[in-house]
Amino acid sequence: MSRTVAIVTMGCARNEVDSEELAGRLAADGWTLVEDVESAEVAVVNTCGFIESAKKDSVDALLEANSLKGHGVTRAVVAVGCMAERYGKELAEALPEADAILGFDDYQDISARLQSIVSGNAHTPHVPRDRRALLPIAPVERAAARDESYASSLGAGGSLFRKRLGNAPWAPLKIASGCDRRCSFCAIPYFRGSFISRRPTEILQEAAWLAQNGVSELFLVSENTTSYGKDLGDLKLMEKILHEFAEIEGVERVRLSYLQPAEMRPSLLQAMIETDKVAPYFDLSFQHTSPTVLRRMRRFGDSEKFLHLISQIRALSPEAGIRSNFIVGFPGETQADYDDLADFITAAKLDAVGIFGYSDEDNTEALDLSDKVADEVIRERVETLSSLADEMVSLRAQARIGESVRVLIEDAELQEGRAAHQGPEVDGTTTFIGTNFEVGQYIYAVVIDSMGADLVAQVQ
């Protein structure tokens, strides 16, 4: 008998890929996927566990889905994703409104798990563990372990069992998972595990499948794209295969995300700029600019090095888009450290900036650091820096007036899309006035106006 399921995705583009893999596995086993939670017997909420505010949003989504039980067809609410994996049994006890908390190890048998839950069986939630311990310490020894443990009748989340949950002309494509870095504020390696690359053949096969299913812009995602290939014995593998994505029939634009500034190498920079169809778009995770704060974060670099990297990018591609995120109020951050960051944001002329206030996170080194910054100081710094960042982003967008752009139309009603320097969903949009373009079209245009990070363009 056909069962209905709705998948609600919280968090990042990597989670979107996981949701589509879950959807593919469920559809292959006879489940009917529906868009609205109200019309689904099972609501699966793919949670985000990155920072406090994201966890709150995920809990709210679970509570909202739970409120529908008893009023319609919804019979069960199930949490999956990072927050579910990260807290497991603890989350199940704190959130009885969720009928089950499933971890990553349940994904392969997702259909059986949901069937059991709908049938009224209780699910015993997992006790979280450090997933880094599941793979060999040496990166080059991981590929064999990965091939062995991922070999199943359903494949390893390849295109065969991925089902698109929307019809946008772009899609995220996961090239790796996990992370080997030890940033003191981040718990992702703990619950996502060590860094492991997917094999090029597998990724390119999925890219071709996406292109056959209406995708013309591929958004390559991972926890750390600059590390791709290191566990396959070739740290320059991305440079070697980039052109293959661009050569797939139907692919018009390839975009890389989550680049580690400390790992950016000249060969990758060169390949990104020179490879046909690769967007000149650099999503560089700076996090801070004060060397003192960065060392406490277990990161590298400083304001001068980061500005040098930005100038290198702009020397090769003056119109390149550069975005970054920053954490304000990290333990030990002084007024001088904060001022250094503010000066950098003024000088860097970034296209998009995310400002986050530091929050203590379980299973992170920063949790035990001394010199915590007071909450009200963090709030004040976030507010002031966000305001400065908005101003700088607006000036950068303004400077693009007169620039030629190629825009992918994503919303026919609003006549809105994105230029090459604008990443999906968070980096601003480019709008046309009085036109009638269709979703998926690429339009050559000139920028005539800007509002914040958003541009207005007219056809060339």
Phi, psi and chi 1 to 4 in degrees:
 res  aa     phi    psi   chi1   chi2   chi3   chi4
   1 MET       -  135.3 -176.1  173.6   93.8      -
   2 SER   -70.8  134.3  175.7      -      -      -
   3 ARG  -110.0  151.3  -64.5  -88.8 -169.7 -156.6
   4 THR  -107.5  140.2   52.8      -      -      -
   5 VAL  -140.9  140.2   59.3      -      -      -
   6 ALA  -118.6  137.8      -      -      -      -
   7 ILE  -112.9  122.1  -60.0  176.9      -      -
   8 VAL  -105.5  123.9  178.4      -      -      -
   9 THR  -107.1  124.8  -51.4      -      -      -
  10 MET  -106.8  158.7  -47.9  -60.8  -66.9      -
  11 GLY    84.5 -145.2      -      -      -      -
  12 CYS   -89.8  178.1   66.4      -      -      -
  13 ALA   -65.0  -26.5      -      -      -      -
  14 ARG   -64.8  -36.5  -60.3 -176.0  -64.7  -88.3
  15 ASN   -66.6  -34.5 -103.4   14.1      -      -
  16 GLU   -60.9  -39.8  -70.9  176.8   37.2      -
  17 VAL   -64.6  -44.8  177.9      -      -      -
  18 ASP   -59.3  -41.2  -71.8   -8.0      -      -
  19 SER   -62.1  -40.5  -73.6      -      -      -
  20 GLU   -71.7  -29.0  -67.0 -164.0  -14.9      -
  21 GLU   -69.9  -43.9 -176.8 -171.1  -29.5      -
  22 LEU   -59.9  -42.4  -69.8  171.4      -      -
  23 ALA   -60.6  -41.2      -      -      -      -
  24 GLY   -64.3  -42.8      -      -      -      -
  25 ARG   -65.4  -40.1  -70.9  171.6 -175.6 -105.1
  26 LEU   -69.4  -43.2  -70.9  166.2      -      -
  27 ALA   -62.6  -38.3      -      -      -      -
  28 ALA   -64.6  -22.3      -      -      -      -
  29 ASP  -104.4   17.0 -151.6   37.8      -      -
  30 GLY    95.4    3.2      -      -      -      -
  31 TRP   -76.4  146.8  -70.6   76.9      -      -
  32 THR  -100.1  123.0  -58.2      -      -      -
  33 LEU   -88.1  129.3  -74.2  129.0      -      -
  34 VAL  -122.2  154.1  -66.2      -      -      -
  35 GLU   -77.4  -41.8  -86.4 -172.8   41.7      -
  36 ASP   -93.5  133.4  -61.8  -38.3      -      -
  37 VAL   -58.3  -36.4  171.4      -      -      -
  38 GLU   -57.1  -31.2  -67.9   93.2  -31.7      -
  39 SER  -102.4   15.6   49.2      -      -      -
  40 ALA  -111.5  140.1      -      -      -      -
  41 GLU   -70.8  -34.7  -71.6  166.0  -87.8      -
  42 VAL  -123.7  127.6 -175.5      -      -      -
  43 ALA  -103.5  119.0      -      -      -      -
  44 VAL  -104.4  117.0  174.3      -      -      -
  45 VAL  -103.7  114.1  179.2      -      -      -
  46 ASN   -86.0  100.6 -170.0  -10.5      -      -
  47 THR   -82.0  161.0   60.2      -      -      -
  48 CYS  -111.8  136.6  176.4      -      -      -
  49 GLY  -123.1   23.6      -      -      -      -
  50 PHE   -72.9  -59.5 -176.5   42.5      -      -
  51 ILE  -133.0  170.3   53.1  174.8      -      -
  52 GLU   -52.2  -47.7 -154.6   53.4   53.5      -
  53 SER   -64.9  -35.5   57.1      -      -      -
  54 ALA   -69.1  -38.3      -      -      -      -
  55 LYS   -64.9  -39.1  -72.3 -175.9  -84.4 -166.9
  56 LYS   -62.2  -43.3 -176.9 -175.1  179.8  -54.3
  57 ASP   -60.6  -39.3  -69.9  -17.0      -      -
  58 SER   -67.0  -42.5  -66.4      -      -      -
  59 VAL   -62.3  -42.8  169.1      -      -      -
  60 ASP   -59.0  -41.4  -71.5  -13.2      -      -
  61 ALA   -64.8  -38.6      -      -      -      -
  62 LEU   -66.6  -42.9  -73.8  160.9      -      -
  63 LEU   -65.6  -38.6  -66.8  175.3      -      -
  64 GLU   -63.7  -43.2 -168.7 -179.2  -32.5      -
  65 ALA   -64.9  -39.7      -      -      -      -
  66 ASN   -63.0  -33.7  178.0   67.7      -      -
  67 SER   -64.6  -16.5   69.8      -      -      -
  68 LEU   -84.6  -15.4  -61.3  167.7      -      -
  69 LYS   -64.8  136.6  -74.8 -161.6  -63.0 -164.0
  70 GLY    89.9  -13.7      -      -      -      -
  71 HIS  -105.7  -12.4  -59.1  -68.1      -      -
  72 GLY  -155.2 -135.7      -      -      -      -
  73 VAL   -90.8  -13.8  -63.7      -      -      -
  74 THR   -64.3  123.5  -50.9      -      -      -
  75 ARG  -115.1  -22.3  -67.7  167.7   55.6 -169.2
  76 ALA  -147.9  143.8      -      -      -      -
  77 VAL  -120.7  124.3  175.6      -      -      -
  78 VAL  -123.8  132.3  175.6      -      -      -
  79 ALA   -98.8  130.7      -      -      -      -
  80 VAL  -127.4 -173.5  -61.9      -      -      -
  81 GLY    90.9 -168.6      -      -      -      -
  82 CYS   -65.1  -43.3  -68.3      -      -      -
  83 MET   -67.9  -38.0 -172.5  170.0   74.2      -
  84 ALA   -63.9  -44.1      -      -      -      -
  85 GLU   -65.7  -41.4  172.2   63.4   39.5      -
  86 ARG   -68.9  -34.4 -173.5  175.0  177.3 -176.3
  87 TYR  -113.9  -23.3  -65.7  104.6      -      -
  88 GLY    44.6 -116.4      -      -      -      -
  89 LYS   -56.6  -40.4 -173.2  168.8 -179.0  -75.7
  90 GLU   -61.4  -41.3 -172.1 -172.8  -29.1      -
  91 LEU   -68.4  -39.3 -178.1   62.8      -      -
  92 ALA   -60.2  -39.1      -      -      -      -
  93 GLU   -72.8  -36.0  -72.5  164.0    2.8      -
  94 ALA   -79.9  -20.8      -      -      -      -
  95 LEU  -131.0   72.3 -161.4   71.1      -      -
  96 PRO   -64.5  -14.3   20.3  -30.5      -      -
  97 GLU   -64.3  -24.8  -69.7   86.3   -7.8      -
  98 ALA   -84.5  130.2      -      -      -      -
  99 ASP   -74.5  -21.9  -64.6  -76.4      -      -
 100 ALA  -160.6  147.8      -      -      -      -
 101 ILE  -115.6  114.0  -52.7  -66.6      -      -
 102 LEU  -108.5  140.3  -56.7 -177.3      -      -
 103 GLY   -96.6  178.2      -      -      -      -
 104 PHE   -59.5  -32.2  -63.9  148.6      -      -
 105 ASP   -69.9  -12.5  -67.0  -26.3      -      -
 106 ASP   -86.6  -11.4  -68.2  -54.7      -      -
 107 TYR   -60.0  -40.7  -76.3   15.7      -      -
 108 GLN   -62.2  -29.2 -147.4  154.8  -70.1      -
 109 ASP  -113.8   34.2  -57.3  -50.5      -      -
 110 ILE   -57.7  -39.2 -171.0   69.5      -      -
 111 SER   -62.8  -46.9  176.2      -      -      -
 112 ALA   -63.0  -38.7      -      -      -      -
 113 ARG   -62.0  -48.7  -64.2  -76.5 -174.7  -83.2
 114 LEU   -65.4  -40.4  -63.4 -167.3      -      -
 115 GLN   -58.6  -43.6 -172.8   63.0   55.9      -
 116 SER   -64.6  -41.8  173.3      -      -      -
 117 ILE   -65.6  -44.7  -67.4  155.6      -      -
 118 VAL   -63.9  -31.7  172.8      -      -      -
 119 SER   -74.9   -2.6  -58.0      -      -      -
 120 GLY    97.3    5.4      -      -      -      -
 121 ASN   -81.2  141.8  -61.3  -40.8      -      -
 122 ALA   -78.9  139.7      -      -      -      -
 123 HIS  -103.4  130.4  174.3   77.0      -      -
 124 THR   -85.3  114.0  -54.7      -      -      -
 125 PRO   -69.7  151.6   23.1  -29.8      -      -
 126 HIS   -75.8  156.6   64.7  -76.0      -      -
 127 VAL   -94.6  119.9  174.9      -      -      -
 128 PRO   -58.5  151.5  -22.5   33.2      -      -
 129 ARG  -144.2  166.1   55.0 -175.8  168.5  162.0
 130 ASP   -76.2  107.8 -173.1  -21.0      -      -
 131 ARG   -72.9   -8.6  -66.1 -172.7   71.3   85.4
 132 ARG   -65.2  -24.9  -72.0  171.8  -67.2 -162.4
 133 ALA   -74.4   -7.8      -      -      -      -
 134 LEU   -81.7  -14.7  -59.1  179.8      -      -
 135 LEU  -124.2  156.8  -72.7  165.3      -      -
 136 PRO   -58.0  149.9  -21.5   31.3      -      -
 137 ILE   -66.3  -42.8  -68.7  171.5      -      -
 138 ALA   -73.3  120.4      -      -      -      -
 139 PRO   -52.4  -40.5  -28.4   35.8      -      -
 140 VAL   -67.9  -16.0  -70.1      -      -      -
 141 GLU   -88.6   -3.0  -69.6  172.0   15.5      -
 142 ARG   -80.8  -30.4  -70.5  178.0 -161.8  158.2
 143 ALA   -58.5  -44.0      -      -      -      -
 144 ALA   -65.0  -41.6      -      -      -      -
 145 ALA   -63.4  -40.2      -      -      -      -
 146 ARG   -65.0  -46.8  173.1 -140.9  177.4  -78.3
 147 ASP   -59.8  -39.3  -69.9  -14.4      -      -
 148 GLU   -68.7  -48.5 -171.6 -176.0  -32.6      -
 149 SER   -77.5  -21.4   62.0      -      -      -
 150 TYR   -94.4   -7.2  -81.2   72.2      -      -
 151 ALA   -70.8  114.8      -      -      -      -
 152 SER  -153.5  170.8   76.5      -      -      -
 153 SER   -63.5  -19.4   57.6      -      -      -
 154 LEU   -99.2    4.8  -69.8  173.3      -      -
 155 GLY    72.6 -169.7      -      -      -      -
 156 ALA  -110.9   46.6      -      -      -      -
 157 GLY    75.3   24.0      -      -      -      -
 158 GLY   -74.2  180.0      -      -      -      -
 159 SER   -60.5  -29.2   55.3      -      -      -
 160 LEU   -57.8  -35.4 -169.0   61.6      -      -
 161 PHE  -116.9   28.8  -79.1   93.5      -      -
 162 ARG  -104.3  136.3  179.2  172.6  172.6  178.5
 163 LYS  -123.9  125.8 -179.0  178.0  173.4   63.9
 164 ARG   -67.5  134.0  -64.4 -153.8   68.5 -156.2
 165 LEU  -100.4   -2.1  -68.9  173.4      -      -
 166 GLY  -146.0 -174.0      -      -      -      -
 167 ASN  -129.8   29.9   51.6    9.8      -      -
 168 ALA   -63.1  151.0      -      -      -      -
 169 PRO   -77.8    1.5   25.6  -30.8      -      -
 170 TRP  -123.8  159.4   71.9  -84.5      -      -
 171 ALA  -153.9  144.8      -      -      -      -
 172 PRO   -74.1  145.3   22.4  -25.2      -      -
 173 LEU  -131.4  113.6  173.1   56.6      -      -
 174 LYS   -79.4  123.1 -169.2 -174.9  -77.8 -165.5
 175 ILE  -101.6  -16.6   61.6  166.5      -      -
 176 ALA  -163.5  168.7      -      -      -      -
 177 SER  -142.3  160.5   62.4      -      -      -
 178 GLY    80.0  177.2      -      -      -      -
 179 CYS  -155.1  139.8 -173.7      -      -      -
 180 ASP   -99.2   -5.8  -75.7  -16.6      -      -
 181 ARG   -74.9  160.3  -62.2 -169.1   74.7   86.1
 182 ARG  -122.8   45.4  -67.9  -69.2  178.2  -94.8
 183 CYS   -56.6  130.7  -57.0      -      -      -
 184 SER   -70.6  -13.5   59.8      -      -      -
 185 PHE   -98.0   -4.5   55.2   82.5      -      -
 186 CYS  -115.8  131.6 -177.2      -      -      -
 187 ALA  -100.3    1.1      -      -      -      -
 188 ILE   -55.3  -45.6  -73.3  174.7      -      -
 189 PRO   -59.3  -32.4  -25.3   36.2      -      -
 190 TYR   -62.8  -45.9  179.0   84.3      -      -
 191 PHE  -102.1  -12.3   59.4   82.4      -      -
 192 ARG  -100.4  -19.2  -85.2  -77.8 -178.0 -172.1
 193 GLY    92.5 -176.2      -      -      -      -
 194 SER   -71.2  161.3  -61.2      -      -      -
 195 PHE   -68.7  131.7 -176.5   87.5      -      -
 196 ILE  -145.0  124.3 -168.5  152.1      -      -
 197 SER   -83.7  143.7  -53.9      -      -      -
 198 ARG   -80.8  150.7  -67.4  177.0   67.1 -166.8
 199 ARG   -69.9  144.2  -66.9 -162.8  177.0  -83.6
 200 PRO   -53.3  -41.8  -26.9   34.5      -      -
 201 THR   -59.9  -40.1   45.1      -      -      -
 202 GLU   -66.4  -44.8 -168.7 -176.7  -45.5      -
 203 ILE   -66.7  -43.5  -56.5  168.4      -      -
 204 LEU   -66.8  -34.3  -70.8  161.5      -      -
 205 GLN   -63.7  -43.2  179.5 -165.4   -0.9      -
 206 GLU   -67.5  -36.8 -173.7  166.9  -25.0      -
 207 ALA   -61.3  -42.6      -      -      -      -
 208 ALA   -65.3  -39.2      -      -      -      -
 209 TRP   -63.4  -42.3  176.4   83.9      -      -
 210 LEU   -62.1  -42.2  -74.3  167.0      -      -
 211 ALA   -62.1  -36.5      -      -      -      -
 212 GLN   -71.6  -16.3  -72.2  157.4   16.6      -
 213 ASN  -110.6   35.4  -77.8  -87.8      -      -
 214 GLY    88.9    9.5      -      -      -      -
 215 VAL   -98.7  126.2  172.1      -      -      -
 216 SER  -113.4  -14.1   64.2      -      -      -
 217 GLU  -118.2  119.2  179.0 -179.7  -46.4      -
 218 LEU   -95.7  129.7  -60.6  171.7      -      -
 219 PHE  -111.9   98.9 -171.1   36.8      -      -
 220 LEU   -75.5  120.0  -52.6 -172.3      -      -
 221 VAL  -124.6  152.5  -60.4      -      -      -
 222 SER  -171.4 -179.8   71.8      -      -      -
 223 GLU   -78.1  -21.8  -90.1   78.1   21.0      -
 224 ASN  -160.5   90.7 -178.3    0.2      -      -
 225 THR   -67.7  -29.3  -63.5      -      -      -
 226 THR   -68.5  -15.2   31.4      -      -      -
 227 SER   -90.1   -3.5  -82.5      -      -      -
 228 TYR   -54.2  130.8  179.4   74.2      -      -
 229 GLY    95.1  -12.9      -      -      -      -
 230 LYS   -64.0  -32.4   72.8  172.9 -172.4  178.8
 231 ASP   -84.3   -7.7   51.0  -43.4      -      -
 232 LEU  -100.0    8.3  -62.5  174.3      -      -
 233 GLY    86.9   10.2      -      -      -      -
 234 ASP  -148.8  100.3 -173.4   -3.5      -      -
 235 LEU   -69.5  -14.7 -170.2   50.1      -      -
 236 LYS  -102.4   22.1  -67.0 -173.0  176.3  178.8
 237 LEU   -63.0  -37.1 -168.7   53.6      -      -
 238 MET   -60.7  -43.4 -180.0   51.9   70.2      -
 239 GLU   -58.4  -35.8  -69.5   91.4  -51.3      -
 240 LYS   -76.6  -29.2  -67.0  171.6 -174.6  171.7
 241 ILE  -104.3   -6.9   66.4  169.7      -      -
 242 LEU   -52.2  -44.5 -105.4 -175.5      -      -
 243 HIS   -63.8  -25.5   70.0   96.8      -      -
 244 GLU   -69.1  -33.2  -65.5 -170.1   53.7      -
 245 PHE   -63.5  -44.5  -68.7  104.9      -      -
 246 ALA   -66.3  -24.1      -      -      -      -
 247 GLU   -86.6   -5.3  -72.4  159.3   12.8      -
 248 ILE   -70.7  132.1  -67.0  167.8      -      -
 249 GLU   -60.7  127.9 -168.3  179.1  -19.4      -
 250 GLY    99.7  -18.4      -      -      -      -
 251 VAL   -83.4  124.6  171.2      -      -      -
 252 GLU  -109.1  -24.6  -72.5  -67.6  -35.9      -
 253 ARG  -149.7  136.4 -172.1 -174.9  -81.1  167.6
 254 VAL  -122.0  132.1 -178.8      -      -      -
 255 ARG  -128.5  132.1 -173.7 -179.0  -59.8  -81.2
 256 LEU   -98.3  150.7  -84.0   67.4      -      -
 257 SER  -135.1  169.5   67.0      -      -      -
 258 TYR    53.3   60.8  -52.5  107.3      -      -
 259 LEU   -94.4  132.1  -55.8  168.9      -      -
 260 GLN   -84.6  117.8 -111.3  -40.5  -38.2      -
 261 PRO   -54.6  -40.1  -21.5   29.3      -      -
 262 ALA   -67.3  -17.3      -      -      -      -
 263 GLU  -109.0    1.0  -66.4  179.6   22.0      -
 264 MET   -67.3  124.9  -90.4  -51.5  -75.9      -
 265 ARG  -117.6  151.2   48.1 -164.9 -179.6  -91.1
 266 PRO   -54.2  -36.8  -25.5   33.7      -      -
 267 SER   -66.3  -36.0   56.6      -      -      -
 268 LEU   -72.6  -42.1 -180.0   58.2      -      -
 269 LEU   -57.7  -47.6  177.2   51.2      -      -
 270 GLN   -60.6  -45.6 -156.6   79.3   26.9      -
 271 ALA   -63.5  -40.5      -      -      -      -
 272 MET   -64.7  -39.3  -71.9  174.3   68.8      -
 273 ILE   -74.6  -37.6  -61.2  -70.3      -      -
 274 GLU   -90.6  -20.3  -69.5  176.3   -0.7      -
 275 THR   -76.6  126.2  -53.6      -      -      -
 276 ASP   -56.4  134.2 -173.3   36.7      -      -
 277 LYS    79.0   -7.3  -63.5 -177.1 -177.2  175.0
 278 VAL   -81.5  124.0  172.8      -      -      -
 279 ALA   -67.1  135.9      -      -      -      -
 280 PRO   -76.4   78.3   26.7  -28.4      -      -
 281 TYR  -137.0  123.6  172.3   81.0      -      -
 282 PHE  -124.7  106.1  -65.4   82.7      -      -
 283 ASP   -94.4   88.9  175.0   10.9      -      -
 284 LEU  -103.0  120.9  -65.3  160.5      -      -
 285 SER   -87.7   85.1  161.7      -      -      -
 286 PHE   -76.4  -42.9  -69.3  128.1      -      -
 287 GLN    70.7  -37.6  -57.6  -60.5   -3.5      -
 288 HIS  -167.0  176.7 -148.1  -75.7      -      -
 289 THR  -128.2  -15.1   56.5      -      -      -
 290 SER   -73.5  124.1  154.7      -      -      -
 291 PRO   -58.2  -35.6    7.1  -15.3      -      -
 292 THR   -63.8  -48.1  -40.3      -      -      -
 293 VAL   -65.4  -42.6  174.5      -      -      -
 294 LEU   -61.3  -39.4  -76.5  164.3      -      -
 295 ARG   -65.3  -39.5  -62.9  -50.4  166.5  -91.0
 296 ARG   -65.6  -28.9  -78.5  174.0   74.9   98.1
 297 MET   -78.2   -5.9  -73.1  179.5  164.6      -
 298 ARG    63.6   41.3  -61.6 -112.6 -179.2  -97.3
 299 ARG  -125.8  175.8  -67.0  175.8   69.5   85.6
 300 PHE  -124.6  163.8  -55.7   92.9      -      -
 301 GLY   105.3  179.0      -      -      -      -
 302 ASP  -163.5  178.7   55.4   40.4      -      -
 303 SER   -54.5  -45.6 -167.3      -      -      -
 304 GLU   -64.0  -45.6 -168.0 -177.3  -26.1      -
 305 LYS   -63.6  -41.6  -73.2 -171.6  177.2   73.1
 306 PHE   -67.0  -40.5  -65.2  160.7      -      -
 307 LEU   -65.9  -34.2  -73.7  171.4      -      -
 308 HIS   -64.3  -43.7  177.8   64.1      -      -
 309 LEU   -61.1  -44.5  174.8   57.4      -      -
 310 ILE   -61.4  -41.7  -70.9  169.4      -      -
 311 SER   -67.9  -34.2   65.2      -      -      -
 312 GLN   -61.6  -45.4  -79.5 -178.0  -54.7      -
 313 ILE   -61.4  -46.9  -68.3  167.8      -      -
 314 ARG   -72.3  -24.8  -66.0 -148.6  167.3  116.8
 315 ALA   -66.9  -38.0      -      -      -      -
 316 LEU   -81.3  -32.4  -69.8  167.6      -      -
 317 SER  -148.1   87.8  176.4      -      -      -
 318 PRO   -56.5  -27.3  -21.9   32.2      -      -
 319 GLU   -95.3    6.4  -66.4  171.3    3.6      -
 320 ALA   -58.4  147.2      -      -      -      -
 321 GLY   -92.7  134.4      -      -      -      -
 322 ILE  -130.2  125.6  -55.5  175.6      -      -
 323 ARG  -125.0  157.7   80.3  164.0  -25.9  -89.5
 324 SER  -157.5  165.7 -165.6      -      -      -
 325 ASN  -120.7  150.8  -66.0  -39.7      -      -
 326 PHE  -137.4  143.9  -59.5   92.5      -      -
 327 ILE  -105.6  126.0  -64.7  172.0      -      -
 328 VAL  -106.7  140.8  176.8      -      -      -
 329 GLY    83.6   22.4      -      -      -      -
 330 PHE   -62.6  146.8 -171.1   78.8      -      -
 331 PRO   -48.7  129.6  -30.2   35.9      -      -
 332 GLY    89.8   -5.4      -      -      -      -
 333 GLU   -65.7  119.3 -178.0 -171.4   67.2      -
 334 THR   -92.5  172.7   62.8      -      -      -
 335 GLN   -61.0  -38.1 -175.0   62.5   42.7      -
 336 ALA   -64.0  -40.1      -      -      -      -
 337 ASP   -61.6  -45.4  -65.1  -32.5      -      -
 338 TYR   -63.1  -42.5  169.8   79.7      -      -
 339 ASP   -62.8  -37.2  -69.0  -17.8      -      -
 340 ASP   -60.3  -43.0 -175.3   86.7      -      -
 341 LEU   -65.5  -42.9  177.6   52.1      -      -
 342 ALA   -63.0  -40.5      -      -      -      -
 343 ASP   -63.0  -40.0  -69.9  -15.6      -      -
 344 PHE   -62.9  -46.7  172.8   82.7      -      -
 345 ILE   -62.1  -33.7  -75.1  175.8      -      -
 346 THR   -67.2  -41.1  -56.6      -      -      -
 347 ALA   -81.1  -29.8      -      -      -      -
 348 ALA   -75.1  -25.6      -      -      -      -
 349 LYS    51.3   56.8  -62.1  179.3  173.2   58.1
 350 LEU   -78.4  155.1  -60.1  170.0      -      -
 351 ASP   -83.8  -26.5  -68.5  -89.5      -      -
 352 ALA  -153.2  139.1      -      -      -      -
 353 VAL  -137.7  131.1  177.0      -      -      -
 354 GLY  -109.7  127.1      -      -      -      -
 355 ILE  -113.3  125.6  -53.7  -72.3      -      -
 356 PHE  -125.2  137.8  -60.6   92.3      -      -
 357 GLY   -79.9  138.9      -      -      -      -
 358 TYR   -62.3  138.7  170.0   79.9      -      -
 359 SER  -136.1  142.4   61.4      -      -      -
 360 ASP   -62.3  135.4  -80.6  -24.3      -      -
 361 GLU  -126.8  138.2  -67.6  -64.0  -33.2      -
 362 ASP   -58.9  150.0  -58.5  -40.9      -      -
 363 ASN    59.4   33.7  -59.7  115.2      -      -
 364 THR  -125.8  152.3   63.4      -      -      -
 365 GLU   -66.2  -34.8 -171.3 -172.2  -28.7      -
 366 ALA   -63.0  -23.0      -      -      -      -
 367 LEU   -55.8  -35.3 -172.7   63.6      -      -
 368 ASP   -99.7    6.0  -59.0  -42.2      -      -
 369 LEU   -72.6  148.7  -73.7  177.9      -      -
 370 SER   -86.7 -175.9   57.4      -      -      -
 371 ASP    59.8   44.1  -57.9  -31.4      -      -
 372 LYS   -64.6  139.3  -68.1  -79.0  163.5   71.8
 373 VAL   -83.8  136.5  179.0      -      -      -
 374 ALA   -60.3  143.5      -      -      -      -
 375 ASP   -54.7  -41.9  -72.4  -12.6      -      -
 376 GLU   -68.0  -31.5   59.9  -88.7   20.6      -
 377 VAL   -68.6  -42.4  175.1      -      -      -
 378 ILE   -59.4  -48.1  -66.3  178.9      -      -
 379 ARG   -58.1  -44.1  -85.7 -164.4  -61.5  -86.0
 380 GLU   -64.0  -44.5 -164.9 -179.3  -60.9      -
 381 ARG   -66.3  -39.9  -72.8  179.4 -178.1  174.7
 382 VAL   -60.4  -46.2  166.8      -      -      -
 383 GLU   -62.3  -47.9 -154.8  174.7  -56.8      -
 384 THR   -65.5  -44.7  -47.9      -      -      -
 385 LEU   -69.7  -37.2 -160.2   63.6      -      -
 386 SER   -61.3  -40.5  -62.6      -      -      -
 387 SER   -64.6  -44.2  174.9      -      -      -
 388 LEU   -64.1  -43.6  173.6   66.9      -      -
 389 ALA   -61.5  -43.5      -      -      -      -
 390 ASP   -58.7  -41.9  -72.5  -12.3      -      -
 391 GLU   -63.4  -45.7 -167.9 -174.4  -31.2      -
 392 MET   -66.4  -40.0  -68.3  -61.9  119.1      -
 393 VAL   -63.7  -39.9  165.0      -      -      -
 394 SER   -62.3  -42.4  -64.9      -      -      -
 395 LEU   -65.0  -39.1  -72.4  173.0      -      -
 396 ARG   -63.3  -43.1  173.4   70.7  177.6  147.5
 397 ALA   -64.6  -40.6      -      -      -      -
 398 GLN   -59.9  -38.5 -137.5  168.8   20.9      -
 399 ALA   -66.5  -14.8      -      -      -      -
 400 ARG   -84.5   -6.1  -70.9 -171.3 -178.2  -87.0
 401 ILE   -60.1  128.0  -66.0  171.8      -      -
 402 GLY    98.0  -11.4      -      -      -      -
 403 GLU   -78.1  145.6 -159.1  173.0  -80.1      -
 404 SER   -84.9  135.0  -65.3      -      -      -
 405 VAL  -134.1  158.5  -71.9      -      -      -
 406 ARG  -119.1  116.9 -175.9  169.8 -179.9 -114.7
 407 VAL  -109.8  130.3 -178.5      -      -      -
 408 LEU   -90.6  118.0  167.2   59.8      -      -
 409 ILE   -75.2  127.6  -58.0  -63.4      -      -
 410 GLU  -118.0  -17.5  -66.9 -176.1  -60.0      -
 411 ASP  -139.0  108.9 -171.2  -40.3      -      -
 412 ALA   -70.7  -34.4      -      -      -      -
 413 GLU   -66.5  -45.4 -167.0 -178.8  -25.1      -
 414 LEU   -86.8   -7.5  -63.1  174.3      -      -
 415 GLN    52.4   53.9  -71.1  -65.8  -74.4      -
 416 GLU  -128.2  147.3 -178.3 -178.5  -84.6      -
 417 GLY  -160.1 -157.2      -      -      -      -
 418 ARG  -133.8  138.7  -73.4  179.7  -64.5  106.1
 419 ALA   -82.9  173.8      -      -      -      -
 420 ALA   -59.5  -31.6      -      -      -      -
 421 HIS   -84.1    0.2   71.4  -84.5      -      -
 422 GLN  -109.5  115.6  -64.9  169.8  -41.4      -
 423 GLY   -77.3  163.0      -      -      -      -
 424 PRO   -62.6  136.2  -17.4   29.4      -      -
 425 GLU    71.0  -22.5  -63.6  176.6  -19.4      -
 426 VAL  -125.8   -4.5  -69.9      -      -      -
 427 ASP  -111.2   18.3  -71.8   -7.2      -      -
 428 GLY    90.3  168.2      -      -      -      -
 429 THR  -132.6  170.6   57.8      -      -      -
 430 THR  -125.3  124.9  -58.2      -      -      -
 431 THR  -114.9  147.6  -54.7      -      -      -
 432 PHE  -111.7  151.7  -66.9   87.7      -      -
 433 ILE  -117.8  130.7  -62.5  163.7      -      -
 434 GLY    73.4   22.3      -      -      -      -
 435 THR  -109.8  176.0   51.6      -      -      -
 436 ASN  -139.8   51.4 -165.0   25.2      -      -
 437 PHE   -79.1  156.7  -60.3  128.8      -      -
 438 GLU  -104.3  153.9  -68.5  176.3   12.7      -
 439 VAL   -57.4  133.5  170.6      -      -      -
 440 GLY    99.7  -14.6      -      -      -      -
 441 GLN   -74.1  147.5  -84.1 -173.7  -88.6      -
 442 TYR  -108.0  126.3  -76.1   82.5      -      -
 443 ILE  -120.4  127.0  -51.9  -61.5      -      -
 444 TYR   -82.2  128.1  -72.3   94.7      -      -
 445 ALA  -150.0  173.4      -      -      -      -
 446 VAL  -120.3  137.0  174.8      -      -      -
 447 VAL   -73.1  127.9  179.3      -      -      -
 448 ILE  -116.1  -14.4   57.4  166.2      -      -
 449 ASP  -161.8  166.0 -159.5    1.1      -      -
 450 SER  -145.2  151.0   68.8      -      -      -
 451 MET  -139.4  106.1  -68.1  164.1  -71.8      -
 452 GLY    62.5 -129.9      -      -      -      -
 453 ALA   -83.5  -11.9      -      -      -      -
 454 ASP   -84.6  145.2  -60.7  -32.7      -      -
 455 LEU  -113.6  156.9  -54.7  177.4      -      -
 456 VAL  -118.4  135.0  179.7      -      -      -
 457 ALA  -131.7  160.5      -      -      -      -
 458 GLN  -131.3  151.5   68.4 -179.4   21.8      -
 459 VAL   -61.2  138.9 -177.6      -      -      -
 460 GLN   -67.4      -  -90.3 -177.4  -33.4      -
